[in-house]
Amino acid sequence: VESTTFDISESGVFLVAANAGACFAPGESLDMTLHLPEGPAKLAGRVVWVSDGRYKPEGVGVRFERRSKEVGRALKKLRRVKKAGAGRTDQAAKADAAKERA
């Protein structure tokens, strides 16, 4: 099943997937490939919960069970870059709002 990530950390990922409830069940093991900036990373995980789309996009929360130290570092780096980018976006939005008020 091909999906996109909605949220990712060093310990797990939320995968957006249509018909998640029909495709996945809590406790199910998954072998997946994440396409990170450093290249593809093969990971093993376990479905922790399934979203029907009411509160988050439809998909599954997966906890990583096995990953290499290199993949852990890549995930940590990716998370830092995303947080820094979000902060800059928020600052830019505040600056634009201030300009509009002036």
Protein Blocks (a to p, Z undefined) as FASTA:
>chain_A
ZZddfbdcfkbccdddehklmmpcehiacddddddfkbpcddddddfbdcehlmmccddd
dddfbdcfklmmmmmmmmmmmmmmmmmmmmmmmmmmmmmmZZ
